[in-house]
Amino acid sequence: MNKGFFERVYEIVRQIPCGKVATYGQIARLVGSPRSARQVGWALHVNPEPYVIPCHRVVNREGKLSGAFAFGGLDAQRYLLMNEGVEFESGDTVNLQKFLWEA
């Protein structure tokens, strides 16, 4: 994907409020490319501003955390989300019914 796609992803991810999560597919739909969830993941993997673009707020379609190291892996992502008040159904799965961002 081109840089324009990545920039659109970052713009959307910046909008996810503290205490909420979005899915890779949701971000792909919001940038106008609904079949590009994996490319969203790649864009977040190379996040140029990890403390500005809150990629830790993006989970998979089942609410599972990412194993990627973009923000330090599962433990770091869980820690960051829990500090924002996000609750988990199990160790690595966010309760999407309660915490999914409605854009």
C-alpha positions as CSV (number, residue, x, y, z in Angstrom):
1,M,0.0,0.0,0.0
2,N,1.1,3.5,-0.6
3,K,2.0,6.2,2.0
4,G,-1.4,7.8,1.6
5,F,-3.1,4.6,2.9
6,F,-0.8,4.6,5.9
7,E,-1.5,8.2,6.7
8,R,-5.2,7.6,6.5
9,V,-4.8,4.7,8.9
10,Y,-2.8,6.9,11.4
11,E,-5.4,9.6,11.1
12,I,-8.2,7.2,12.1
13,V,-6.2,5.5,14.9
14,R,-5.5,8.9,16.4
15,Q,-9.3,9.3,16.9
16,I,-9.8,6.1,19.0
17,P,-10.6,7.5,22.4
18,C,-8.8,6.4,25.6
19,G,-10.6,3.4,27.0
20,K,-11.9,2.1,23.7
21,V,-10.5,-0.2,21.0
22,A,-11.1,-0.7,17.3
23,T,-10.4,-3.7,15.1
24,Y,-8.1,-3.9,12.1
25,G,-11.1,-4.5,9.8
26,Q,-12.9,-1.6,11.3
27,I,-10.0,0.7,10.6
28,A,-9.8,-0.7,7.0
29,R,-13.5,0.1,6.4
30,L,-13.1,3.6,7.8
31,V,-10.2,4.4,5.4
32,G,-12.3,3.1,2.5
33,S,-10.5,-0.2,1.9
34,P,-12.6,-2.8,3.7
35,R,-10.4,-5.8,2.5
36,S,-7.2,-4.3,3.8
37,A,-7.1,-5.3,7.5
38,R,-3.7,-6.9,7.1
39,Q,-2.3,-3.7,5.5
40,V,-3.7,-1.8,8.5
41,G,-1.7,-4.1,10.7
42,W,1.4,-3.5,8.7
43,A,0.9,0.3,8.9
44,L,0.7,0.0,12.7
45,H,3.7,-2.2,12.8
46,V,5.8,0.6,11.3
47,N,4.0,3.3,13.3
48,P,6.3,6.4,13.1
49,E,4.9,7.9,16.3
50,P,4.1,5.1,18.8
51,Y,3.4,7.5,21.6
52,V,1.2,9.7,19.5
53,I,-0.6,7.2,17.3
54,P,-2.2,4.8,19.9
55,C,-1.8,1.5,18.0
56,H,-2.2,-0.4,21.3
57,R,-6.0,0.4,20.9
58,V,-6.3,-1.8,17.8
59,V,-7.2,-5.5,18.3
60,N,-8.3,-8.3,15.9
61,R,-11.9,-9.0,15.0
62,E,-12.3,-11.3,18.1
63,G,-10.9,-8.7,20.4
64,K,-7.5,-10.5,20.8
65,L,-4.4,-8.6,21.4
66,S,-1.6,-8.3,18.9
67,G,1.6,-10.2,19.4
68,A,3.5,-7.6,17.4
69,F,6.3,-5.7,19.0
70,A,5.3,-2.3,17.7
71,F,4.4,-1.3,21.3
72,G,6.2,-4.1,23.2
73,G,4.0,-7.2,22.6
74,L,1.0,-8.7,24.4
75,D,2.0,-7.7,28.0
76,A,2.6,-4.1,27.1
77,Q,-0.6,-3.8,25.1
78,R,-2.6,-5.4,27.9
79,Y,-1.0,-3.1,30.4
80,L,-1.7,0.1,28.4
81,L,-5.3,-0.9,27.8
82,M,-5.9,-1.9,31.4
83,N,-4.5,1.5,32.5
84,E,-7.2,3.1,30.3
85,G,-9.9,1.0,31.9
86,V,-10.4,-1.6,29.2
87,E,-11.5,-4.9,30.6
88,F,-10.8,-8.4,29.2
89,E,-13.0,-11.4,28.9
90,S,-9.9,-13.6,29.2
91,G,-6.1,-13.0,29.3
92,D,-5.7,-11.7,25.8
93,T,-9.3,-10.9,24.7
94,V,-11.0,-7.5,25.1
95,N,-14.7,-7.4,25.8
96,L,-15.7,-5.9,22.4
97,Q,-19.4,-5.5,23.4
98,K,-18.4,-3.0,26.0
99,F,-15.2,-1.4,24.7
100,L,-15.5,-1.3,20.9
101,W,-15.2,2.2,19.5
102,E,-18.2,3.3,17.5
103,A,-16.8,5.6,14.9
